[in-house]
């Protein structure tokens, strides 16, 4: 029963975060990208802080070290990541952006290896990383005669968002805190929202005054903030606690399926052959890059099943 509940939660989160790309596409028709992201995390941060207080968790950082993951995660994984992601979605569909973000499970350990003297990139890992990069090139489909095409600009912005998210993960790696993950995430969203408001105000081509808060914009933004934001992260932490980081990282390869499904149902938009081919290359690169971790997870799953069978 617990495995069924976990599977339902996994697919439910993938569906929520996958459909969030369509909601973003809709909201961007009315609200500038950085300002949209800022409002999303304003609301999500308030909700997560309220939930943290309701649970009785400590939510005030008391040590200097507890600010490190908050600031790094807030500025990079929330702020820079979503500013670039939402800006990229101005140029390319959300389903394509969701596929490009599949590079995150490859980029994060790669950056960790580059900043660590203890970890080295193996030849097979290098092949996996190369396949992932080729997948990005296939999706971007650069035209030498027009290197500033909207498709390429959007792909570069989304790739930048993936790297920003990965940098946030690297900078918070090995951080120790006595606060709950929920409290830390609430602070990250608050710092991210502040970063996004500053970014929105600083960008010469964007103004909060340009936002048109129609009913459609409010519904789409509410979905992003409440369902995909606060609700999605609560479900994410529930899954992280039960199945671990390796299996949770597979979300990045299920989310695009739901993103494409949402676009097909509501917009009748079918994924292009280059998007599908790029997705296949990125996923193959992930499998090669993380083969040892995946093998270890499969071994533990088999051993656990055998132990339960023996007990019966």
C-alpha angles and dihedrals in degrees: 000000000000091000090052091049090049092049091049090049091048094051091041092054091046089052093048095047092040093053089046088074090061091046088053091051089052095046092048088065088069108021131050112252104245092041091048090053091047093053091046092057094040088064096038092051092052091050094048092047089051091051091047091053091046090055091050094240120156106253104171113091109233102180134054091237091060090063093059098075091038095054097037094045093043097049099039111020095038108019108035093029096057096037089058095038096051091043089052091052089061086071106031134035119266092243090060091046090052090054092049090053087064085086090073095084087053098041097049099058090038092057089044090055092048091054096041128074091200099062127062132190110246122216092252090047089052089053090051091050090049092051090051091051091048088053089056091050092050092052094045089049093194118213111214089208093055113028091167094059115143092244093056094043090052093047092050091050092050091046087053089052090053091051091048090053091048091049089054089053092049094049091050093045113126092004113153124213137160091214122100119258088245093057092046091050091050090054091046090054091049093050089044091052091051090048091050094048090052090047092049092050092047097049109095093207095052133066132175086222088069092066114111109201101206121162089261092052092048093050093047093047091045090053091050093048104038106026104027095027113040097013094042094052092047089054090044093056090047089055093043090056093051108037105020134233098295096058092039090055088063086074087082088066097045097044093068090057091058092041090055091044092052091050091048094049097045103026103021087232115156121205114252123243091247091055091051092046092048091050090052092052094048092049092048089051090051092051092051094043095049098032095123093049091045091049090051092050091049091049092051091047092052093046091049092050091048091050092052091048090050092051090055 
